[in-house]
């Protein structure tokens, strides 16, 4: 299992590095669209579709992405899109977590499928739009999510204590949440104070933009909010899997599960980061 995880991770990193190094935003946008299409297929399977119907949901997600691209939204999306995404994730995420796996299963399947398609398309649009600002901006958002996850894992294991949502994700603890937030604040301080100022980056980072727009203390609160929403994204995918009786979203990535398992926390954070930093 470890060998599989390492090989898969190295292959994905090599592919990601290649598309990020390519000039312009479109190689990364196409790579992201392929990943989002796979995630759409996984979402369909987790919500009662099979065979061609699940593939069809992936195609619907790609069609939504294509429509947004044709409308020019990759370069200049309406600001309202990000604020609607913020409201939807905060309110809808809270309701979904409160209802848990049982509540999710009681929703009409059409609602569950449409919700997934919309969230995935919004996630793609946010990824593609963030790339237009530069690699430093894009990576600073992605690394926030990864830091929150890594710090939460090690902090939760070291400290233990009360569980966050045992009916949804028994492994998550409140200590992990606080550890993740501390990790994000430390990352933001290092990135803004060192990388943005002393490395020849191509754009301001998320951390620099938040500090310039809001000031240090409010910018730090914005980072804590984004770290919390990364947890919400993870919990929403976990409750969908638990409702379906699945351990992983699929087996597309040997040793890692499925695409949704890897991008669940990115889906809320990217649109919400754009709402806070750019609009």
LUMGUVEX-284530 format. One record per residue (C-alpha): chain; x, y, z. Coordinates in Angstrom, 3 decimals, decimal comma. Layout:
N
A X Y Z
...
end
This chain:
279
A 0,000 0,000 0,000
A 2,786 2,446 0,884
A 4,599 1,690 -2,382
A 1,387 2,315 -4,319
A 0,812 5,593 -2,492
A 4,328 6,811 -3,216
A 4,251 5,850 -6,898
A 0,834 7,458 -7,421
A 1,857 10,612 -5,574
A 5,062 10,984 -7,583
A 3,237 10,472 -10,875
A 0,598 13,060 -9,969
A 3,204 15,547 -8,792
A 5,169 15,155 -12,025
A 2,038 15,724 -14,119
A 0,948 18,673 -11,991
A 4,413 20,246 -12,193
A 4,342 19,937 -15,988
A 0,966 21,666 -16,403
A 1,863 24,374 -13,897
A 5,125 25,072 -15,689
A 3,373 25,421 -19,047
A 2,770 29,044 -20,112
A -0,699 30,458 -19,621
A -3,612 29,190 -17,546
A -5,143 26,737 -20,001
A -2,939 23,627 -19,522
A -3,749 23,716 -15,816
A -7,412 24,449 -16,553
A -7,641 21,392 -18,833
A -5,842 19,202 -16,301
A -8,212 20,424 -13,583
A -11,231 19,801 -15,829
A -10,178 16,182 -16,294
A -9,872 15,771 -12,520
A -13,235 17,451 -11,939
A -14,870 15,193 -14,550
A -13,561 12,144 -12,679
A -14,852 13,633 -9,431
A -18,246 14,111 -11,074
A -18,324 10,440 -12,006
A -17,436 9,540 -8,416
A -20,135 11,841 -7,058
A -22,698 10,168 -9,274
A -21,704 6,710 -8,072
A -21,831 7,813 -4,426
A -25,351 9,135 -4,978
A -26,995 6,187 -6,627
A -25,914 6,337 -10,268
A -24,055 3,589 -12,068
A -22,532 2,887 -15,449
A -23,330 5,401 -18,170
A -25,448 7,525 -15,841
A -22,471 8,203 -13,557
A -20,292 8,987 -16,583
A -23,057 11,306 -17,737
A -22,840 13,307 -14,535
A -19,118 13,755 -15,134
A -19,981 14,990 -18,637
A -22,506 17,447 -17,196
A -19,825 18,851 -14,895
A -17,450 19,278 -17,850
A -20,227 20,960 -19,841
A -20,759 23,455 -17,002
A -17,031 24,150 -16,931
A -16,986 24,601 -20,697
A -19,927 26,990 -20,576
A -18,141 29,091 -17,955
A -14,975 29,145 -20,081
A -16,901 30,179 -23,226
A -18,526 32,978 -21,248
A -15,074 34,337 -20,419
A -15,401 33,529 -16,733
A -11,942 31,963 -16,419
A -10,404 35,405 -16,957
A -13,177 37,587 -15,514
A -15,959 35,831 -13,599
A -18,720 37,898 -12,007
A -17,741 38,786 -8,437
A -21,174 37,635 -7,288
A -20,227 34,048 -8,157
A -17,700 33,888 -5,323
A -19,987 35,490 -2,770
A -22,820 33,141 -3,701
A -20,359 30,249 -3,347
A -19,374 31,557 0,082
A -22,981 31,785 1,236
A -23,774 28,375 -0,203
A -20,819 26,642 1,429
A -21,308 28,280 4,821
A -25,065 27,725 5,044
A -25,335 24,521 3,038
A -22,214 23,023 4,600
A -23,512 23,711 8,106
A -26,890 22,155 7,281
A -25,282 19,107 5,661
A -22,951 18,473 8,600
A -25,792 18,965 11,058
A -27,988 16,488 9,169
A -25,162 13,964 8,853
A -25,198 10,894 6,615
A -28,833 10,106 7,404
A -29,993 13,601 6,514
A -28,058 13,527 3,261
A -29,646 10,252 2,251
A -33,139 11,689 2,792
A -32,605 14,456 0,230
A -34,040 13,800 -3,238
A -31,382 12,276 -5,455
A -31,861 15,011 -8,054
A -30,954 17,614 -5,430
A -27,876 15,667 -4,360
A -26,666 15,220 -7,934
A -27,293 18,845 -8,900
A -25,534 20,071 -5,760
A -22,453 18,015 -6,546
A -22,329 19,109 -10,185
A -22,592 22,781 -9,204
A -19,983 22,579 -6,432
A -17,533 20,761 -8,685
A -17,989 23,238 -11,537
A -17,517 26,167 -9,135
A -14,416 24,504 -7,743
A -12,976 24,147 -11,246
A -13,755 27,756 -12,119
A -12,028 28,950 -8,943
A -8,948 26,832 -9,657
A -8,732 28,032 -13,259
A -9,287 31,677 -12,333
A -6,732 31,571 -9,522
A -4,128 30,332 -12,019
A -4,592 33,481 -14,103
A -3,127 35,542 -11,243
A 0,078 33,517 -11,083
A 1,616 30,418 -9,572
A 2,384 32,022 -6,225
A -1,252 32,968 -5,690
A -2,540 29,556 -6,788
A -0,061 27,579 -4,695
A -0,566 29,730 -1,617
A -4,252 28,725 -1,538
A -3,556 25,050 -2,215
A -0,845 24,944 0,450
A -3,239 26,458 2,988
A -5,491 23,431 2,523
A -2,607 20,978 2,668
A -1,128 22,610 5,766
A -4,494 22,555 7,527
A -4,813 18,845 6,771
A -1,251 17,890 7,737
A -1,195 19,941 10,945
A -4,625 18,592 11,900
A -3,454 15,016 11,392
A -0,349 15,313 13,529
A -1,949 17,588 16,126
A -4,950 15,315 16,471
A -2,779 12,245 16,908
A -0,502 13,914 19,423
A -3,192 15,575 21,544
A -6,312 13,482 21,017
A -9,371 14,531 22,984
A -12,950 15,239 21,968
A -14,087 14,118 18,542
A -15,291 16,693 16,047
A -18,059 14,775 14,268
A -17,902 11,089 15,252
A -20,958 10,101 13,211
A -19,347 11,518 10,054
A -15,577 11,155 10,438
A -14,569 9,349 13,652
A -10,880 10,146 13,217
A -11,263 13,928 13,364
A -10,878 15,745 16,689
A -11,216 19,308 17,896
A -7,517 19,241 18,725
A -6,862 18,512 15,073
A -8,983 21,480 14,004
A -7,111 23,882 16,296
A -3,766 22,404 15,227
A -4,684 22,912 11,590
A -5,564 26,539 12,244
A -2,265 27,165 14,025
A -0,434 25,547 11,122
A -2,228 27,797 8,624
A -1,358 30,942 10,600
A 2,305 29,919 10,736
A 2,304 29,146 7,018
A 0,715 32,501 6,244
A 3,274 34,368 8,309
A 6,218 32,605 6,658
A 4,787 32,933 3,153
A 3,927 36,621 3,495
A 7,058 37,559 5,402
A 9,596 35,472 3,497
A 8,422 34,141 0,136
A 6,396 37,169 -0,982
A 9,089 39,636 0,081
A 12,360 37,858 -0,586
A 11,705 35,383 -3,411
A 11,149 36,414 -7,028
A 7,522 35,272 -7,221
A 5,211 36,026 -10,137
A 2,294 37,342 -8,077
A 1,163 38,253 -4,593
A 0,077 35,316 -2,473
A -3,314 34,890 -0,843
A -1,676 35,895 2,450
A -0,252 39,109 1,027
A -3,547 40,050 -0,583
A -5,487 39,482 2,639
A -2,963 41,483 4,670
A -3,052 44,361 2,187
A -6,821 44,408 1,974
A -7,822 43,851 5,605
A -4,700 44,322 7,719
A -2,856 41,681 9,715
A -5,401 40,794 12,407
A -8,498 40,656 10,152
A -6,393 38,861 7,518
A -5,463 36,241 10,115
A -9,155 35,787 10,942
A -9,853 35,275 7,234
A -7,200 32,521 7,186
A -8,818 30,847 10,199
A -12,162 30,978 8,399
A -10,664 29,333 5,308
A -9,003 26,661 7,440
A -12,370 25,941 9,048
A -14,049 25,700 5,648
A -11,436 23,177 4,508
A -12,688 20,998 7,366
A -16,276 21,531 6,204
A -15,366 20,393 2,694
A -13,756 17,258 4,103
A -16,745 16,533 6,343
A -19,265 16,994 3,522
A -17,469 14,448 1,351
A -17,134 12,091 4,327
A -20,852 12,204 5,084
A -21,687 11,555 1,419
A -19,402 8,495 1,450
A -20,808 7,293 4,769
A -24,356 7,700 3,460
A -23,375 5,521 0,483
A -21,516 2,996 2,673
A -18,226 3,677 0,866
A -14,749 4,028 2,350
A -13,282 5,909 -0,634
A -14,893 7,877 -3,428
A -13,353 5,389 -5,913
A -10,144 3,480 -6,575
A -8,940 5,719 -9,406
A -5,762 6,711 -7,538
A -4,047 3,547 -6,270
A -3,219 3,888 -2,599
A -5,075 7,209 -2,312
A -8,705 6,379 -3,070
A -10,485 8,652 -5,514
A -10,188 12,168 -6,874
A -12,848 13,507 -4,508
A -10,822 12,171 -1,600
A -7,958 14,410 -2,688
A -9,846 17,590 -3,613
A -12,729 17,677 -1,111
A -11,170 20,418 1,036
A -10,085 22,434 -2,015
A -13,652 22,777 -3,303
A -14,858 25,300 -0,708
A -11,533 26,999 -0,019
A -10,696 28,185 -3,540
A -13,985 30,009 -4,254
A -14,078 31,460 -0,739
A -10,450 32,598 -0,933
A -11,277 34,436 -4,163
A -14,292 36,079 -2,542
A -12,150 37,364 0,327
A -8,980 38,287 -1,546
A -10,167 39,626 -4,882
A -13,670 41,013 -4,683
end
